[in-house]
């Protein structure tokens, strides 16, 4: 299992950056303008990697605008989200923030309105030690040592007609291949992510990946996947089973990649980068054209409830169950914009309900992922047919000997019994569950702890058999450790 599974995403969109992670003048801002309350919550969340600066934003972005003296940086129009971008926060600010947060940077390149030359210039500025025009420019900007970014996205969602610089698979594959070839000439150990489909509903889904990978297979390390799950249509059973769709999407793209590898007679195996995923009330958003020009407006600041948190927990289980192929994953986004962390300008920051399953999974999922296939009743869904009521996985930490079980009950009406057989010598050390009599309960600035994980009850251990009951619409974690 890769630590990069627990990534997040910071895009210049809405209030994710400005008044999210960065707010000079806030009572809790540090000398660099970073909100220390958000930094603390980011560390608590357990984020290991953060993708930046987009997202749709990157396809019209000039990285040069965001470096150098702040007072000399130009303001620009962001065409992706119809926002006024001050460029007060740019590459070097992000890298300084990432260092304080203790996260690995994942940089996205603009292959929408720009190309190979601009990508190479950014990598030289960011990664070359010194002695060239761009590396010395970075040093003149106060950053002596290179950032040494190892993971790069070759554009973003270029199959989508909403993207600045939208391309066909043939056009994008050619550009991505040439960019990858040049970047590998700069540093053959860089890890590169080719753009997959924007979502599985795209008319070119599958064929896009096949054509792009045929052009780039030997030069890239990952193909990307994006998926958002919308609870707004009222089909709660299908929403709770969203993990089934994510699982099918992962398996489909892995199969496509393996087919291309076989066709090319390659011994290489492409991994997957699920670098945008989350719950998003997307049907409430009326599209970019509905927005008025503004600087960091309040944009898709969804308030998440218990059901949303259970779905996020199930999506994390799905990623773990596919950890043999998924090497990178980023929940989108970190602050305010469909995010686990919410803030108010000049005010508090708090944990949304979806914060908790992510934080506990990131903290305790260690070592090897174990195959768990519960035998249980099914629930009927409008979109995915019959799906198991229980969705679960477990991890085994070789260092400590600990086994951690993660489980979701998708059934809205009934609890589910779960029995597991353990290796000898293990005993439960913690049992937490996220559930509520009101599955629409939410956290807020006034009531930030309305929904939190609470100790579970009824866990029994007899011989090597552990038994517990999962409440309706719940996410649970149980940790077992060797007895002294």
N, C-alpha and C positions, 0 to 999 in steps of 0.2 A: 504494500500500500504506500502510495506516494504522499508525503506531507503536502504537496501542491494541490491535493483534493480540497483543501480547506481555504480556497482563495476567495477574494472579494473583488470589488470593481469600483473605481473612482473615476467618474466621467464628468466633464464640464457640462452638466445638465442640471437645470433647476438649482436646488440648494445643496447639491452633494458636496461641492468644493466650497463655495462662498457661503458662509454662515453654517456650513456643515463641519468639514475638517479644518477649515481656515477662516478665522474671524479676528483679525487684528482689532484691538480695542475691547474685546470681550473680557469680562472680569477674570476669566480663567485662561486667557490666551498667554502663551509663553512668548519670549522675546522674538520668535520667528512668526508669530501670529497664529500658531496652531492651537486649537482648543484642546487643553490638557484633559478635559473631561471626556472628549471623544477619543483621544489617544488611549486613555485608561480603559474605556469600553472596548476599543479595538483589540487591545491586548487580552482583555477578559473574553472576548468573543473567540479568540484563538486563531485569528486569521494568520495564514502563513505567507500569502502571496496576494498582491493587488495589481489588477490590470488597469492601465492608464494610457492615454487620456480619453479614450472612447473605444467602442461605441460609435454611433453615428457622427458624433462630434469630430472624430479624427479625420474623416474624409474631406473636410474643408479646412483643416488646421495647418497653420504654418508654425512649426516648433520654434523657429527663430524669434517669433514675436514674444515668446514667453521666457526669454533669457536676457541677462544683462540688467542694467539699472532699471528699476521698476518705473521710475518717472519718465524713462525714454521709451517704454514699451507702447506700441500702438494698440488702440482699441479696434476691434474688428467685429463684423457681423458673423455670428454663427448661424449658418443656414440650416443646420440640422434641427435645432430647437428654437429658431427665431429669437435668439438671445443676443444681447450686447456683451461681448467678451472683453474684459479689461486687460487680460493677460497679467494681472498682478500675481497670479499663481501659475507657475510653469514647471518646466522640467526639473530645474535645480531645487525649487521648493518642494516638489513632489518627492524627489530623492531624499531630501533632508527629513521630510515627514516620514517616509518609509523607514529610514534608519531609526528614528525615534519610536516608531510603532513596532519595529522588529520584524518587518515583512519583506519578502523578496519582491522587487519590481518586475512587472510584466508589461513591456512597452508595445504599443500598437503603432504601426507605421501608416502614413497616409498614402494609400495606393489608389485613392479615388480621384483626386484632382492633381496628384503628384506622381512621382515614379522612382526609378532606380537611383538617379543621381541624388535626389533629396533624401532618400533612405540612407544612402551611404554617408551623406554629410551628417545626418543625425547620429549614426552609429560612431562615426569618427569623433564627433564632439563629445559624445557620452562615454566612449570606451577607450579611446587611444590615450596613452599616458601623457605625451607632450612632444613638442618639436614640430608640429604641423600647424597650419593656420587655425583650424577649428579646435584642435585640442588645446592650443595656446589661448584661444578665445575663451574656452571654458575656464582655464586657469586665471585669465584676466577677470573673469566673472566671480572669482573667489572660491573656485572649486579646484583645488590642486590635484587631488587624486581622481582617476577615472571612476565613473559610476560602475563600470563592469557589469552592465545588464546582460544577462545570459539568455533570456526568453523574450522572443519578439513575435508579434502578430503581423502577418503580411496583409494588412488592411482589415476591413470589417464589413461583413454583410453585403458584399458587392454584387450578390445576386438580386438584391432588393431594388426595385425602381425608386424607392424613397431615398436611396443612398446617393450622395454627391459623387458622380463618377461611376454610376452603375454600369456593369459590364456583363457581357455574355460569359459563359464558362470558358469558351475558347479564348476570348480576350483576356479574362482574368488569369487563366492558367498560364498563358504566355508571359504576362507581366510578373506574376508571382514567381515563375521559374527563373526569369532573368534576374529578379531582385534577390532571390534565394542564392543563385549562383554567385552573384557579386558579394553578398554578405558572407557566404562561406569562404570566398577568397580572402576577405578581410580577416575572418576568424572561423575556422572550420568547426569549432566546438560550440558555436552559437546554436541554440535550439529555436526552430522556426515553426510557426503555426500557419498553415494554409486555411483560407476561409472555406468553410462548408456552407450548407444552406442556412438561411436566416431562421427557418423553422421547418418542421416536417410537413406543413401545409403548402409549401411553395410548389408550383407546378413542375419545377425542375428538380425537386428533391430526389436524391439518389443519382440521377443522371449528371447533376452538377458535380457532385463529389467524384464520380467516376472520371469525368472529363478533366477536372482540375488535377486529380491525383495522377492521371496518365501523363500530364505535363510536368508534374513536380515531384513525383514519388521518391526519387533518390536524393532529393535536395531538402525535403522538409521532414520534420519529426512528428508533427501532429496535424490532424484535420479538425476543424472546430465544429461544435454543435451549439445551438441556441434553442431554448425552449422556455416559454412562460405559460403558467396555468392560471386561467381566469375563472373565479368562482361566481361571476356575476349572472350567469344564465339560469341559476336556480337549480341546476342538476347537481345536488350536493354529493350524491353517491359517486357520480363520475369524477367529480372534483377530488374526492377522497382517494380515488383510485388513480390519480395522476401518475404515480410511480410506475404503473403498468405501461403508460404511454412512453415515459422516459426510458424505461427498460427496453421497449421495442425499438425505439429510435437508436439507442446505443448499439443494439445488436444488428440493426439494419446497416448502419454506417460502418461498423466493424466488418461486416460481411462484404460490403462494397469495397472497402479498402483491401481486404484480403483477396478479393477477386482481381483487383487491379494488380496487386503484387504478384499473383500467380500468372496473370496474363503477361506481365513484364519479366517473368522468370526471376524475380527478386527474392532474396532470402531475408530482406528487411521486413519488419512488421511495424506499420504505422500505428501510433497510439492516438487517442482521442483527447481533445481539449474542450470540455464542456464549459466554455468560458463566459456564458451568460445563462443563468437559470434562476427562477424564483416564481413565487406567486405574484401575479399582477392583475389588478382589476382593469384589464385592458379595454374592455367595452365602455368604460366610463371616460376614456381618453378619446377625444374627437379628432385626433391627428394634428400634425405639425401646422397645417394651414389654418387651424382654428386659434392659434396662439397669436397674441399681440407681441410686438417687439418690446423686450424688457431685459434688464440685467438680473440674472439669477432669480427668476420668479419661482413661486411655489408651483411645482410641477409634479404630477402623479405621486403625491405624498400619501400613499395608501395607509390606512389604519388597520392593522392586522388583528384578527381575533384568534380564539382557540383553535377553530377548525383550520385556519390558515397555518398555524404553527404545527398542527399534526401533519398537514400535507408537506410542509417543509421538512419535518422529521422523516417522512416517508421518502422524499426525494434524496435526502442524505443517505438513507438506507440503500436506495437504488444505486447511488454512486459507489458506495462501498461494495455492493454485490458485484459491481462491474469494475472493480479496481485493477483487474488484470489488464484491461484495455484503456480505461480512463486514467490518464496521468496528470491532468490538470482540470480543475473545476473552479469557477468563480460565481459566487452568488452576486447577483446584480440588484441593487448597488449597496454601498456601505452605509451612507448617511442620507436620510430624508427622502430620497427618490427610491420608491419601492424597497425600503431599507430596514434592517434590524435595529438601527440606531436612529432616533429622532432628536432634533434639537429645535430650540427657539432662538432667534437672534437676540443676543444679549442675555439669554435666559438659560434654562436647564437643558440637559440631555437625558434621555431615558431609553430603556430597553423595550422594544416592541416584543410581542409574544413570540415572534419567529426567532428572536435572539437566542432563546434558551435551548432549543434542540440543537442549533448549530454549535453553541458554545460547549455544551456537554459532549457532543459527538467529537468535536475537534480536540477536546481535552482528553478523552478516554479511548478513542479509537486508535489503537496502537498495534504495530506488528502485522500479523497475518490475518487476512479476512477469512472467516470460516463459512463454509456453505451451510446455510440453515434453510430448510424447506418444511415449514410447519404443515401438519395435516389439520385442516380446519374447514369450517363451512365457507361457502361463497356468498358474495353479495352481487346482485344484478345491477349493472350500470348501463345507461343509455349509450355511452360512447365506446366502452371497452368490453361489453358483454359480462360474463361471469368472471369475477376476480376474487382471490382469496381474501377473507376478512382480515387475516393477520399477515402482515408484511414485516419480515424480520431479517436480521443478520447478527453476526457476532465477530469479535476480533480477539486474537490471542497474542499477548505481549510476551515474547520469549524472555525478555530481561527480568520481568517481575513474576511471570507465570500467571498473570491475571487474565481472565476471560471477561469480556464485557458484552452483554446482550442488549441489542436495540430492537424495539418492537413497536408496531403501530396496530391498533384496532380500528379498522375502517368502518365497522358496523355502527350505525347511528342509534340503534335501538337496543342492543343487547351487549352485555359484557362477554368476553371470550376467555376461556381457560387456556393457559399455556403451560405445558410441562416440558422440561428439558432435562436430559441426562448429561451429567457432568463427569469429567475425569475425576479420579479419586483424589481426595485431599483438598478439595476446594470448598469454600464457605462464602455465603453472601456477605458483602461489606457495605453495600449501598443499594437502595432501590428507590428511584425517583420516578414520578409520573407527572405528565402535563395533561390535565383534563379539568373539566369544570361542568357543573350542572347547567350552566349557560354557555353553550359552545360559541356564542357570539360575543363573549366577554373580551374586552380589550384593555390595554394599558394606555395611559395618557400622562401628560405633564402633571396633572393634579393627582392621579392615582397610578404612579409608575409601577407598582407591584401588585396590581389587581390580579394579574395572571403570572404565576411563577411555578416552577416545578416544586412539587411537594413530596414528602416521603410517602411511598406506596405502602399498602397494608396487605396482609394476607399471604405474604411470601412464606412458603414452607419448604423445608429441606428434609428429606427422609432418605437415608442411605445416600445415593448419588443422584436422586431425583428431586429437582426443584420445581415447585408448582406455584403459579400465581394467577391472578385474574386481572385481565386488562379491561378497564372501564370503556364504555362506548366512546368513540371519537377521542382516542387518547394516544399519546406517545410515551413510551417508558424506556428507562435504562436500568439495567441490573448489573452490578459488578460483583464478580466472584474472584476471590484471591486465595492463594495457598494458606492453609492453617499453619500457625506457628508450631 
